Amino acid sequence: MRNILFSVFLLFAVLGTYAQELNCRVTVNSDQVGQTNQQIFRTLERSLNDFVNKTKWTNRTYRENERVNARMFITVTQYESDRFEANIQIQSTRPVFNTTYESPVFNYKDNAFNFQYQEFQPLVYNPNNFDSNLVGVISYYVYMILGLDADTFSLEGGNDFYRQAQNIVTQAQSSNYSGWGQDTGDRSRFELVDNLLSNAFREYRIAMYNYHRKGLDILADNNSTGKQIIAGSLRLFETLISRRPNAFLIQTFFDAKSEEIQNIFSDGPKVDIVKLKETLNKVAPFYSSTWNEINY
């Protein structure tokens, strides 16, 4: 009997070490709508936190310490009955080996977020059907977070996740909701995942892997080599912009990484900062003021 009880205890102990994929905090801000009754926004926030963190998004096994840390900030700009207009800011990070530092991976704002929601409405992701724009957009960004995180640990490791996101885009094409179509501008959900899966943007995927796994993860043990690898990964963007001068993906990278890059190259062993700044100003001129603050 003791052996049986011990085995049951051990089974639950092992199962308890595994968790869902995300550790994500969802915040719903309704300050702009001036709504007196805030209950529906609080309910929505709780429901979204449960949906994102308790849904099993993949067939993979994640330990508790492997969950991807992320934030979603939803700002409601208009609300009437069950109709919401909003924007959503998505942020995710990944740990750096042998440090307590969390490196920003994704920092993106989507302004085309309108949806219908009734209080206590169940939120369920169905990979075979597009029933709700609220569920669709949130699920899409869950897979984008997981895909980008996987890309930082293995070369093109995010493909399966991107295909799930692309499937959501395909299903959403027939809806009347904005942000999904090919003709809605260069910063659409279609454009983002389509670029990530295109060979035309492979340098981005290589840079993501080299920057994080080969460069950032060895900084604590070999700062000089890590910096050289990170600088080399940034030069990959020069090849990309020669072919795609207005590449949407490049801006998403530097929206997340600009401050980190400045900090990395402003301290410790030196690299060729002149050449580095030339590269940075060429591939990300919109952050030229940040590059000017690199101290060496």
C-alpha positions in Angstrom: 0.0 0.0 0.0 2.8 2.3 0.9 4.5 1.7 -2.5 1.2 2.5 -4.3 0.8 5.7 -2.4 4.4 6.7 -3.1 3.9 6.0 -6.8 0.7 8.1 -7.0 2.5 10.9 -5.1 5.5 10.7 -7.5 3.2 10.8 -10.5 1.5 14.0 -9.3 4.8 15.5 -8.4 6.2 14.8 -11.9 3.0 16.1 -13.6 3.2 19.2 -11.4 6.5 20.2 -12.8 5.0 20.7 -16.2 2.8 23.7 -17.2 1.2 25.5 -20.1 3.3 27.3 -22.6 2.8 30.9 -21.5 3.3 33.0 -18.4 1.4 36.0 -19.8 -0.2 39.0 -18.0 -3.1 40.5 -19.9 -4.2 44.0 -18.9 -7.4 45.7 -20.2 -7.4 49.5 -19.9 -10.7 51.3 -20.4 -9.7 54.8 -19.3 -10.5 56.3 -22.8 -14.1 55.2 -22.9 -15.3 56.9 -19.7 -17.5 54.0 -18.8 -19.0 54.3 -15.3 -19.6 50.5 -15.0 -16.1 48.9 -15.2 -17.3 45.4 -14.4 -17.3 44.1 -18.0 -13.7 45.3 -18.5 -12.6 43.5 -15.3 -14.4 40.4 -16.4 -12.9 40.5 -19.8 -9.4 40.9 -18.3 -9.9 37.9 -16.0 -11.3 35.8 -18.9 -8.4 36.7 -21.2 -5.8 35.8 -18.5 -7.4 32.4 -18.0 -7.7 31.9 -21.8 -4.1 32.7 -22.6 -2.5 30.9 -19.6 -4.7 27.9 -19.3 -5.2 26.9 -22.9 -3.0 24.1 -24.2 -1.6 25.7 -27.3 0.8 23.0 -28.5 1.5 19.3 -28.1 4.9 20.1 -26.6 5.8 19.7 -23.0 6.9 22.8 -21.1 8.4 22.8 -17.6 7.4 25.6 -15.3 10.7 27.4 -15.8 10.3 27.1 -19.6 7.1 29.1 -19.9 7.5 32.1 -22.1 7.1 35.4 -20.2 4.8 37.9 -22.0 2.5 40.8 -21.6 -0.5 41.9 -23.5 -1.9 45.5 -23.0 -5.3 46.1 -24.5 -6.5 49.7 -24.6 -10.2 50.1 -25.3 -10.8 53.3 -27.3 -14.6 52.8 -28.0 -17.2 50.7 -26.4 -20.9 50.3 -27.1 -23.2 47.4 -26.2 -21.0 44.3 -27.0 -18.7 46.1 -29.5 -15.2 47.1 -28.7 -12.6 49.1 -30.6 -9.1 48.8 -29.2 -5.4 48.5 -29.8 -3.2 45.8 -28.4 0.5 45.9 -27.4 2.3 42.6 -27.2 5.6 42.1 -25.4 7.6 39.0 -24.7 11.1 38.2 -23.3 13.4 35.2 -23.0 16.0 34.4 -20.3 19.7 34.8 -21.1 21.9 31.8 -20.0 23.9 32.2 -16.8 22.2 35.5 -15.9 19.0 36.8 -14.3 18.4 39.0 -17.4 15.3 38.8 -19.5 16.0 39.8 -23.1 13.1 41.5 -25.0 12.1 39.5 -28.1 8.8 41.0 -29.3 7.4 44.5 -28.8 4.6 45.2 -31.2 1.5 47.3 -31.3 -1.5 46.4 -33.4 -4.0 49.3 -33.8 -6.6 47.3 -35.8 -8.3 45.4 -33.0 -12.1 45.5 -32.9 -14.2 42.7 -31.6 -17.5 41.7 -30.0 -17.7 40.4 -26.5 -20.5 39.8 -24.0 -19.7 39.5 -20.3 -18.9 35.9 -19.2 -18.8 34.8 -22.8 -16.6 31.6 -23.0 -13.4 32.1 -24.9 -12.3 28.9 -26.7 -9.8 28.5 -29.5 -10.9 26.3 -32.3 -8.1 25.7 -34.8 -10.6 24.6 -37.4 -13.0 27.6 -37.3 -12.9 31.4 -36.9 -15.7 32.2 -34.5 -14.5 35.3 -32.7 -12.2 38.1 -33.6 -11.2 38.5 -30.0 -10.2 34.8 -29.8 -8.6 35.0 -33.2 -6.4 38.0 -32.6 -5.3 36.8 -29.1 -4.6 33.3 -30.4 -2.6 34.6 -33.4 -0.3 36.6 -31.1 0.1 33.7 -28.7 1.5 31.7 -31.7 3.6 34.6 -32.8 5.1 34.9 -29.2 5.8 31.1 -29.2 7.3 31.2 -32.7 9.6 34.1 -32.0 10.8 32.6 -28.7 11.5 29.3 -30.5 13.5 31.1 -33.2 15.9 32.4 -30.5 16.7 28.9 -29.3 17.0 27.0 -32.6 17.4 28.0 -36.2 13.9 28.5 -37.7 12.5 26.7 -34.6 9.3 28.7 -34.8 8.0 27.3 -38.1 5.2 25.2 -36.5 3.9 28.1 -34.5 4.0 30.5 -37.4 2.0 28.0 -39.5 -0.7 27.9 -36.7 -0.8 31.7 -36.8 -1.0 31.6 -40.6 -3.9 29.2 -40.4 -5.7 31.7 -38.2 -5.0 34.5 -40.8 -6.4 32.2 -43.6 -9.6 31.6 -41.7 -10.0 35.2 -40.8 -9.8 36.4 -44.4 -13.5 35.9 -45.0 -14.4 37.9 -41.9 -15.1 41.6 -42.0 -12.6 42.4 -39.3 -9.6 44.7 -40.0 -6.0 43.7 -39.8 -6.1 40.4 -41.5 -6.0 41.2 -45.2 -3.2 41.5 -47.6 -4.4 45.0 -48.7 -4.6 46.6 -45.3 -1.0 48.0 -45.3 2.5 46.7 -44.6 1.9 46.2 -40.9 -1.0 43.7 -41.1 -1.1 40.3 -39.3 -1.0 38.7 -42.7 2.2 40.6 -43.6 3.9 39.7 -40.3 3.5 36.0 -40.4 3.9 35.8 -44.2 7.3 37.4 -44.0 8.5 35.2 -41.2 7.7 32.1 -43.3 9.1 33.5 -46.5 12.6 32.5 -47.7 13.0 36.2 -48.8 13.4 37.1 -45.2 15.6 34.2 -44.1 18.3 36.6 -42.9 15.9 37.8 -40.2 15.5 34.2 -38.9 19.2 33.6 -38.9 19.9 36.9 -37.2 17.3 36.0 -34.4 19.1 32.8 -33.7 22.6 34.0 -34.0 21.9 37.1 -31.9 20.3 35.3 -29.0 21.7 31.7 -28.9 25.2 32.2 -30.3 25.8 35.8 -29.0 23.6 36.9 -26.1 23.7 33.5 -24.3 27.6 33.5 -24.2 28.1 37.1 -23.1 28.3 36.1 -19.4 31.1 33.6 -20.1 32.8 35.3 -23.1 31.8 38.9 -23.4 34.2 39.7 -26.3 33.1 36.8 -28.5 29.5 37.3 -27.7 29.7 40.9 -28.8 31.4 40.0 -32.1 28.7 37.5 -32.9 25.9 39.9 -32.0 27.5 42.6 -34.3 27.8 40.0 -37.1 24.2 39.1 -36.7 23.2 42.7 -37.1 25.1 42.9 -40.4 22.8 40.2 -41.8 20.1 42.9 -42.0 22.2 44.8 -44.5 21.8 41.9 -46.9 18.1 41.9 -46.2 17.5 45.6 -46.8 19.5 45.5 -50.1 16.7 43.1 -51.3 13.8 44.4 -49.2 14.6 48.1 -48.4 11.5 48.7 -46.3 11.3 45.3 -44.6 8.6 45.4 -42.0 10.4 42.7 -39.9 13.5 44.8 -39.4 11.6 47.5 -37.6 9.9 44.9 -35.4 13.3 43.6 -34.4 14.7 47.0 -33.4 11.5 48.0 -31.7 12.3 45.3 -29.2 16.1 45.4 -29.3 17.3 49.1 -29.7 17.9 49.8 -26.0 19.5 46.4 -25.4 21.9 46.9 -28.3 22.9 50.3 -27.0 23.6 48.8 -23.5 25.5 45.8 -24.9 28.0 47.9 -26.9 28.4 50.7 -24.3 30.2 48.5 -21.8 32.9 45.9 -21.6 35.3 44.7 -24.4 35.3 46.9 -27.5 34.3 46.0 -31.0 34.6 48.1 -34.1 32.0 50.6 -33.0 32.4 52.8 -36.1 31.5 50.0 -38.4 28.7 48.9 -36.0 27.1 52.3 -36.0 27.3 52.5 -39.8 25.4 49.2 -40.0 22.8 50.3 -37.4 22.2 53.6 -39.1 21.8 51.9 -42.4 19.4 49.1 -41.3 17.6 51.0 -38.6 17.9 54.8 -39.2 14.7 55.4 -37.2 16.7 54.7 -34.1 19.7 56.9 -35.0 19.4 58.9 -31.7 19.8 55.6 -29.8 22.8 54.6 -31.8 24.4 58.0 -31.1 24.1 57.2 -27.4 26.4 54.2 -27.6 29.4 55.1 -25.5 32.8 53.6 -26.2 
